[in-house]
Amino acid sequence: MTYQEAIEFLYNSLPVFQREGATAYKPGLATSIALDDIFGNPHRRYPTIHIAGTNGKGSTAHTLAAVLARAGYKVGLYTSPHIFDFRERIRVNGRKIAEEAVVDFVERWRGLHSGLTPSFFELTSTMAFEYFAREGVDVAVIETGLGGRLDSTNIITPVLSIITNISLDHTGLLGDTPEKIAFEKAGIIKPGVPVVIGETQVETAPVFRRKAAEEGAPIEFAAPVDGRITDAGIIYETTPYGRLSGELRGECQIKNTATILCALRRLENAGWHITPQAVAEGMANVCGDTGLMGRWTTLRTKPLTVCDTGHNIGGWDYIASQLSGKVGGRLHLIVGFVNDKDISAILRRISEIDAEKCLYFSAPSVARGLDADELARRAAEFGLTGRTVPDVNEAIAMATADCGDDDMILIAGSNFLIADIVMQGQK
């Protein structure tokens, strides 16, 4: 079996959420537990840190992994979805899982004839857990895929649980109120395991406190930190680790940093050796150290061209705040979404952005991509008009040609829209 054949098996023979949407979602842990038993319970061979949340969990996971690696630990990192290559999901000290390791796992799985019918995420979570065990990691940072309570990763008992924040996303699967979604995310809280909550929200804090009390889990809500946004990143003048320079940009990263620093203090209190130098180096080099992409990422400086994977109302609140009053000329906004999300709140938020906007309605090149003409129709209901350009790279070329000196281009709305840009860049 070649690597490409292994990937085709994973995507074409298993239910895949990013392709099929809700029909591929398999809530419950029975299959994950059975898979874990078959492969010898690999996640029990190393400590884990478990991260859930609507927004920020990817940035938090990557930054923690970068800091721990700089502190001298061998760190596994499991995140989703990927942007360009499946192997981005499974890393050890920033290095993607080898193609040969993916092939080996798939071949062994196909030869088992277990009678199980796992989803893509169930099987690839097991692949990650076993790969980390084989690599002998000191710790693995594990990001949930969807929700928490019934997520495939929730078979682990971590040394620390982290819930970044709560916003309305996947409401058809997780609930239509912040309280209901918080209940699902709170499912990662384990008996006696400390939990850090990134943002204190009036609606959700009681949910977390109640669950933590039921489990006897020490709970801490992260204290806010002050950050100053610069062209080079974000400067945090006063932290328990001294002055820090965060590579990740965007106002949302200030809240993520509060979560990260709180989590690091919890780990230190539990005996982990984390120096101020390791924190400073991890914060300043997270993208290079872990391969993180798509978080307010600058693609070009002239004209300023930024992409962001914000794909729900919480993410767009941060994007709008980042943009409001800060664009010198026109904002060339290229947007595209998947077809199973309620984007009404996002479109309303876009209409409120305080800038002269030139809109380009695009579409991710996946089966779940919302048709660009349909997006334009929905946007018109909120007074938003623009060009319909299904191919995001064509939209970028058009926007670039039309840009003035002080204009800005932003591409956002879906991981899969950003993936199309990266994929073209890799050719």
VEXDREN-2710 file (C-alpha; in Angstrom, 1 decimal):
% VEXDREN-2710
k/r/px/py/pz
1/MET/0.0/0.0/0.0
2/THR/1.3/3.5/-0.8
3/TYR/0.7/6.5/1.3
4/GLN/-1.8/7.9/-1.2
5/GLU/-3.7/4.6/-1.1
6/ALA/-3.8/4.7/2.7
7/ILE/-5.2/8.2/2.7
8/GLU/-7.8/7.2/0.1
9/PHE/-8.8/4.4/2.4
10/LEU/-9.2/6.7/5.4
11/TYR/-11.3/9.2/3.4
12/ASN/-13.2/7.0/1.1
13/SER/-13.9/3.9/3.2
14/LEU/-14.8/5.6/6.5
15/PRO/-17.5/8.3/7.4
16/VAL/-15.6/11.6/7.3
17/PHE/-17.2/14.6/9.0
18/GLN/-15.4/17.2/6.9
19/ARG/-16.8/15.6/3.7
20/GLU/-20.2/14.4/4.9
21/GLY/-21.1/16.7/7.8
22/ALA/-23.5/15.5/10.5
23/THR/-24.2/12.1/9.0
24/ALA/-20.5/11.1/9.7
25/TYR/-20.7/12.2/13.4
26/LYS/-20.7/9.2/15.7
27/PRO/-21.4/10.3/19.3
28/GLY/-20.4/7.8/22.0
29/LEU/-17.2/6.1/23.1
30/ALA/-17.9/2.4/22.6
31/THR/-16.1/2.1/19.3
32/SER/-13.2/4.3/20.5
33/ILE/-12.8/2.1/23.6
34/ALA/-13.0/-1.1/21.5
35/LEU/-10.3/0.3/19.2
36/ASP/-8.1/1.3/22.1
37/ASP/-8.4/-2.2/23.5
38/ILE/-7.4/-3.8/20.2
39/PHE/-4.3/-1.7/20.0
40/GLY/-3.2/-2.3/23.6
41/ASN/-4.5/0.9/25.3
42/PRO/-1.7/3.1/24.0
43/HIS/-2.9/6.3/25.5
44/ARG/-2.2/4.9/29.0
45/ARG/1.6/4.9/28.4
46/TYR/2.1/8.6/28.7
47/PRO/0.5/11.6/30.4
48/THR/-1.9/13.7/28.3
49/ILE/-3.4/17.2/28.3
50/HIS/-6.9/17.4/27.0
51/ILE/-8.3/20.6/25.3
52/ALA/-11.9/21.4/24.3
53/GLY/-13.7/24.6/23.4
54/THR/-15.5/26.3/20.6
55/ASN/-12.6/28.6/19.6
56/GLY/-8.9/28.8/20.5
57/LYS/-8.3/25.2/21.3
58/GLY/-6.0/24.7/18.3
59/SER/-3.9/27.8/19.1
60/THR/-3.8/26.8/22.7
61/ALA/-2.8/23.2/21.9
62/HIS/0.0/24.2/19.5
63/THR/1.4/26.8/21.9
64/LEU/1.4/24.4/24.9
65/ALA/3.1/21.8/22.7
66/ALA/5.7/24.4/21.6
67/VAL/6.5/25.5/25.2
68/LEU/6.7/21.9/26.5
69/ALA/9.1/20.9/23.7
70/ARG/11.3/24.0/24.4
71/ALA/11.3/22.9/28.1
72/GLY/12.9/19.6/27.0
73/TYR/9.9/17.3/26.8
74/LYS/9.2/15.0/23.8
75/VAL/5.6/16.2/22.9
76/GLY/2.9/14.5/20.9
77/LEU/0.3/16.8/19.4
78/TYR/-3.0/15.7/18.0
79/THR/-5.3/18.3/16.4
80/SER/-7.9/18.6/13.7
81/PRO/-8.8/19.4/11.0
82/HIS/-5.7/19.6/8.9
83/ILE/-5.1/22.4/6.4
84/PHE/-3.1/20.7/3.6
85/ASP/-1.8/17.3/4.6
86/PHE/-3.5/14.7/6.8
87/ARG/-0.2/14.2/8.6
88/GLU/-0.5/17.7/10.1
89/ARG/-2.9/16.2/12.6
90/ILE/-0.3/14.0/14.3
91/ARG/3.0/15.5/15.3
92/VAL/5.9/14.8/17.7
93/ASN/8.0/17.9/18.6
94/GLY/6.5/19.5/15.5
95/ARG/7.4/16.8/13.0
96/LYS/4.5/15.3/11.1
97/ILE/3.9/11.6/11.4
98/ALA/5.8/9.7/8.8
99/GLU/4.0/8.5/5.7
100/GLU/5.3/5.0/6.4
101/ALA/3.7/5.1/9.9
102/VAL/0.3/6.0/8.4
103/VAL/0.6/3.2/5.9
104/ASP/1.7/0.7/8.5
105/PHE/-1.2/1.5/10.8
106/VAL/-3.8/1.3/8.0
107/GLU/-2.4/-2.0/6.7
108/ARG/-2.5/-3.5/10.2
109/TRP/-6.1/-2.2/10.8
110/ARG/-7.3/-3.6/7.5
111/GLY/-5.8/-7.0/8.4
112/LEU/-7.6/-7.3/11.7
113/HIS/-11.2/-7.9/10.5
114/SER/-12.5/-6.7/13.9
115/GLY/-16.1/-6.3/12.9
116/LEU/-15.9/-2.6/14.0
117/THR/-17.1/0.2/11.7
118/PRO/-15.3/3.2/13.0
119/SER/-15.5/6.7/11.7
120/PHE/-12.5/8.5/10.3
121/PHE/-12.0/10.4/13.5
122/GLU/-12.3/7.4/15.7
123/LEU/-9.7/5.5/13.7
124/THR/-7.3/8.4/13.3
125/SER/-7.5/9.2/17.0
126/THR/-6.4/5.6/17.7
127/MET/-3.6/6.0/15.2
128/ALA/-2.4/9.1/17.0
129/PHE/-2.5/7.5/20.4
130/GLU/-0.5/4.5/19.2
131/TYR/2.0/6.5/17.3
132/PHE/2.7/8.6/20.4
133/ALA/3.3/5.4/22.4
134/ARG/5.6/4.0/19.7
135/GLU/7.5/7.3/19.7
136/GLY/7.9/7.3/23.4
137/VAL/6.6/10.8/24.0
138/ASP/6.8/12.3/27.5
139/VAL/3.4/14.0/27.1
140/ALA/0.7/14.3/24.4
141/VAL/-1.5/17.4/23.9
142/ILE/-4.9/16.2/22.6
143/GLU/-7.5/18.5/21.0
144/THR/-11.1/17.3/20.9
145/GLY/-12.7/17.1/17.5
146/LEU/-16.3/18.0/18.2
147/GLY/-17.8/18.7/21.6
148/GLY/-16.2/16.8/24.5
149/ARG/-18.4/14.4/26.4
150/LEU/-19.0/12.1/23.5
151/ASP/-15.8/12.9/21.5
152/SER/-13.6/10.1/20.4
153/THR/-10.7/11.5/22.4
154/ASN/-12.5/11.4/25.6
155/ILE/-11.3/8.0/26.6
156/ILE/-8.2/9.5/28.0
157/THR/-7.6/10.5/31.6
158/PRO/-5.4/13.5/31.4
159/VAL/-3.2/15.3/33.9
160/LEU/-4.9/18.6/33.0
161/SER/-8.1/19.4/31.2
162/ILE/-8.6/22.8/29.4
163/ILE/-11.8/24.4/28.1
164/THR/-11.0/27.5/26.1
165/ASN/-14.4/29.1/25.6
166/ILE/-18.0/28.6/24.5
167/SER/-19.7/30.0/21.5
168/LEU/-22.6/28.8/19.3
169/ASP/-21.2/26.3/16.8
170/HIS/-22.5/22.9/15.6
171/THR/-25.7/23.7/17.3
172/GLY/-27.5/20.8/15.6
173/LEU/-25.2/18.4/17.3
174/LEU/-24.2/20.0/20.6
175/GLY/-27.2/22.2/21.6
176/ASP/-28.6/25.6/20.7
177/THR/-27.6/27.5/23.8
178/PRO/-24.3/28.3/25.4
179/GLU/-25.3/26.3/28.5
180/LYS/-26.1/23.2/26.4
181/ILE/-22.8/23.4/24.5
182/ALA/-20.9/24.0/27.8
183/PHE/-22.5/20.8/29.2
184/GLU/-21.0/18.9/26.2
185/LYS/-17.5/20.5/26.6
186/ALA/-17.6/19.9/30.4
187/GLY/-17.7/16.2/29.6
188/ILE/-13.9/16.2/29.5
189/ILE/-13.7/17.1/33.2
190/LYS/-12.5/13.9/34.9
191/PRO/-12.5/12.9/38.6
192/GLY/-9.7/14.7/40.5
193/VAL/-8.1/16.1/37.4
194/PRO/-7.5/19.9/37.5
195/VAL/-9.4/21.9/34.9
196/VAL/-8.6/25.3/33.5
197/ILE/-11.4/27.4/32.0
198/GLY/-10.1/30.0/29.5
199/GLU/-12.9/32.5/29.6
200/THR/-15.3/33.3/32.4
201/GLN/-18.8/33.6/30.8
202/VAL/-21.9/34.3/32.8
203/GLU/-24.0/31.6/31.1
204/THR/-21.4/28.8/31.2
205/ALA/-19.4/29.3/34.4
206/PRO/-22.1/27.6/36.6
207/VAL/-22.1/24.6/34.3
208/PHE/-18.4/24.1/34.6
209/ARG/-18.4/24.7/38.4
210/ARG/-21.2/22.2/38.9
211/LYS/-19.4/19.5/36.8
212/ALA/-16.1/20.1/38.5
213/ALA/-17.7/19.8/41.9
214/GLU/-19.4/16.5/40.9
215/GLU/-16.0/15.1/39.8
216/GLY/-14.0/16.5/42.6
217/ALA/-11.8/18.3/40.0
218/PRO/-10.0/21.5/41.1
219/ILE/-11.2/24.3/38.8
220/GLU/-9.5/27.6/37.9
221/PHE/-10.8/30.3/35.6
222/ALA/-7.9/32.0/33.8
223/ALA/-7.1/35.6/34.9
224/PRO/-7.0/38.1/32.0
225/VAL/-3.7/39.3/30.7
226/ASP/-2.7/42.5/29.0
227/GLY/-1.3/42.3/25.5
228/ARG/-0.2/45.0/23.1
229/ILE/-0.6/44.1/19.4
230/THR/2.3/45.1/17.2
231/ASP/3.3/44.4/13.6
232/ALA/5.6/41.6/14.8
233/GLY/3.0/39.9/17.1
234/ILE/1.7/40.6/20.6
235/ILE/3.8/41.8/23.5
236/TYR/2.9/40.8/27.0
237/GLU/4.8/43.1/29.3
238/THR/4.0/41.6/32.7
239/THR/3.4/37.8/33.2
240/PRO/4.6/35.3/35.7
241/TYR/7.3/34.4/33.1
242/GLY/8.4/37.9/32.5
243/ARG/8.0/39.9/29.2
244/LEU/6.7/37.6/26.4
245/SER/6.4/38.1/22.7
246/GLY/3.6/36.0/21.2
247/GLU/4.1/35.1/17.5
248/LEU/0.3/34.5/17.0
249/ARG/-1.6/37.6/16.1
250/GLY/-5.2/38.7/16.4
251/GLU/-7.0/39.9/19.5
252/CYS/-8.3/36.5/20.3
253/GLN/-4.8/35.4/21.0
254/ILE/-4.7/37.6/24.1
255/LYS/-7.4/35.5/25.7
256/ASN/-5.8/32.3/24.5
257/THR/-2.5/33.4/26.2
258/ALA/-4.4/33.9/29.5
259/THR/-5.6/30.2/29.2
260/ILE/-2.1/29.0/28.3
261/LEU/-0.3/30.8/31.1
262/CYS/-2.9/29.5/33.6
263/ALA/-2.4/26.0/32.3
264/LEU/1.4/26.2/32.5
265/ARG/1.2/27.3/36.1
266/ARG/-1.0/24.3/36.9
267/LEU/1.5/22.0/35.3
268/GLU/4.4/23.6/37.2
269/ASN/2.5/23.2/40.5
270/ALA/2.1/19.5/39.6
271/GLY/5.9/19.2/39.2
272/TRP/6.5/19.9/35.5
273/HIS/9.8/21.7/34.9
274/ILE/8.9/24.7/32.7
275/THR/11.4/27.6/32.6
276/PRO/10.6/31.2/31.7
277/GLN/13.0/30.8/28.8
278/ALA/11.0/27.8/27.5
279/VAL/7.8/29.8/27.7
280/ALA/9.3/32.8/25.9
281/GLU/10.8/30.6/23.1
282/GLY/7.6/28.6/22.7
283/MET/5.4/31.6/22.5
284/ALA/7.7/33.4/20.0
285/ASN/8.2/30.4/17.7
286/VAL/4.9/28.4/17.8
287/CYS/4.3/28.4/14.1
288/GLY/7.7/27.2/13.1
289/ASP/7.9/24.8/16.0
290/THR/4.5/23.1/15.5
291/GLY/3.4/24.0/11.9
292/LEU/0.4/26.0/13.0
293/MET/-1.3/27.8/10.1
294/GLY/-4.4/29.9/9.5
295/ARG/-4.6/32.0/12.7
296/TRP/-4.5/35.6/11.4
297/THR/-1.7/34.5/9.1
298/THR/-0.1/37.2/6.9
299/LEU/0.3/35.8/3.3
300/ARG/1.6/39.0/1.8
301/THR/2.5/42.4/3.0
302/LYS/1.9/44.4/-0.2
303/PRO/-1.1/44.5/-0.4
304/LEU/-1.6/43.3/3.2
305/THR/-3.2/39.9/2.7
306/VAL/-4.3/37.9/5.8
307/CYS/-6.2/34.6/6.2
308/ASP/-8.0/33.3/9.2
309/THR/-9.8/30.1/9.9
310/GLY/-12.6/31.8/11.8
311/HIS/-15.7/29.8/11.0
312/ASN/-18.3/30.5/13.7
313/ILE/-19.8/33.6/15.3
314/GLY/-17.3/33.6/18.1
315/GLY/-14.4/33.6/15.7
316/TRP/-16.0/36.4/13.6
317/ASP/-16.6/38.5/16.7
318/TYR/-12.8/38.4/17.1
319/ILE/-12.2/39.1/13.4
320/ALA/-14.6/42.0/13.4
321/SER/-12.9/43.5/16.5
322/GLN/-9.5/43.1/14.9
323/LEU/-10.7/44.9/11.8
324/SER/-13.0/47.6/13.1
325/GLY/-11.5/51.1/12.6
326/LYS/-8.1/49.6/11.7
327/VAL/-8.3/49.4/7.8
328/GLY/-6.8/52.5/6.2
329/GLY/-8.4/51.9/2.8
330/ARG/-10.9/49.4/1.6
331/LEU/-11.3/45.9/3.0
332/HIS/-11.4/43.3/0.3
333/LEU/-13.2/40.4/2.1
334/ILE/-13.2/37.0/0.5
335/VAL/-15.5/34.6/2.3
336/GLY/-16.6/31.0/1.9
337/PHE/-18.4/28.6/4.2
338/VAL/-19.6/25.0/4.5
339/ASN/-23.3/24.3/3.8
340/ASP/-24.3/22.8/7.2
341/LYS/-23.8/25.9/9.3
342/ASP/-26.3/28.7/10.1
343/ILE/-24.2/31.7/8.9
344/SER/-26.9/34.3/9.6
345/ALA/-25.1/35.7/12.7
346/ILE/-21.8/35.8/10.8
347/LEU/-23.3/37.7/7.9
348/ARG/-24.9/40.1/10.2
349/ARG/-21.5/40.6/11.9
350/ILE/-19.8/41.2/8.6
351/SER/-22.4/43.9/7.8
352/GLU/-21.4/45.7/11.0
353/ILE/-17.7/45.8/10.3
354/ASP/-16.6/49.5/10.2
355/ALA/-14.8/49.6/6.9
356/GLU/-15.5/50.2/3.2
357/LYS/-16.0/46.6/2.1
358/CYS/-15.4/44.9/-1.3
359/LEU/-16.9/41.4/-1.0
360/TYR/-16.0/38.3/-2.9
361/PHE/-18.3/35.3/-2.4
362/SER/-16.3/32.1/-2.8
363/ALA/-16.7/28.4/-1.9
364/PRO/-14.4/25.7/-0.3
365/SER/-13.6/22.9/-2.8
366/VAL/-15.1/20.2/-0.6
367/ALA/-18.5/18.4/-1.0
368/ARG/-19.8/20.4/2.0
369/GLY/-18.8/23.7/0.5
370/LEU/-21.7/26.2/0.3
371/ASP/-22.3/27.3/-3.3
372/ALA/-21.0/30.8/-3.9
373/ASP/-24.2/31.9/-5.6
374/GLU/-26.2/30.7/-2.6
375/LEU/-23.9/32.5/-0.3
376/ALA/-24.3/35.7/-2.3
377/ARG/-28.1/35.3/-2.1
378/ARG/-28.0/34.8/1.7
379/ALA/-25.6/37.8/2.1
380/ALA/-28.0/40.1/0.2
381/GLU/-30.5/39.6/3.0
382/PHE/-28.1/41.5/5.2
383/GLY/-27.4/44.2/2.7
384/LEU/-24.1/42.6/1.6
385/THR/-23.4/42.6/-2.2
386/GLY/-20.2/41.8/-4.1
387/ARG/-18.7/39.5/-6.7
388/THR/-19.4/35.8/-7.0
389/VAL/-16.0/34.1/-7.5
390/PRO/-16.2/30.4/-6.6
391/ASP/-12.4/29.8/-6.8
392/VAL/-10.7/31.4/-3.9
393/ASN/-7.4/31.8/-5.7
394/GLU/-9.2/33.6/-8.5
395/ALA/-10.8/35.9/-5.9
396/ILE/-7.5/36.7/-4.4
397/ALA/-6.0/37.6/-7.8
398/MET/-9.0/39.8/-8.5
399/ALA/-8.8/41.5/-5.1
400/THR/-5.0/42.0/-5.4
401/ALA/-5.4/43.6/-8.9
402/ASP/-8.0/46.0/-7.5
403/CYS/-6.2/47.0/-4.3
404/GLY/-5.0/50.5/-3.4
405/ASP/-2.0/51.2/-1.3
406/ASP/-3.9/51.3/2.0
407/ASP/-6.3/48.4/1.2
408/MET/-6.3/45.0/2.9
409/ILE/-7.4/41.6/1.8
410/LEU/-8.8/39.1/4.3
411/ILE/-9.8/35.5/3.4
412/ALA/-11.9/33.7/6.1
413/GLY/-14.9/31.6/6.8
414/SER/-13.7/28.0/6.7
415/ASN/-10.6/25.8/7.3
416/PHE/-11.4/24.3/3.9
417/LEU/-11.3/27.7/2.1
418/ILE/-7.9/28.4/3.6
419/ALA/-6.8/24.9/2.6
420/ASP/-7.5/25.7/-1.0
421/ILE/-5.0/28.6/-0.8
422/VAL/-2.3/26.5/0.9
423/MET/-2.8/23.7/-1.5
424/GLN/-2.2/26.0/-4.5
425/GLY/0.9/27.3/-2.8
426/GLN/2.2/23.8/-2.4
427/LYS/2.0/23.0/-6.2
END
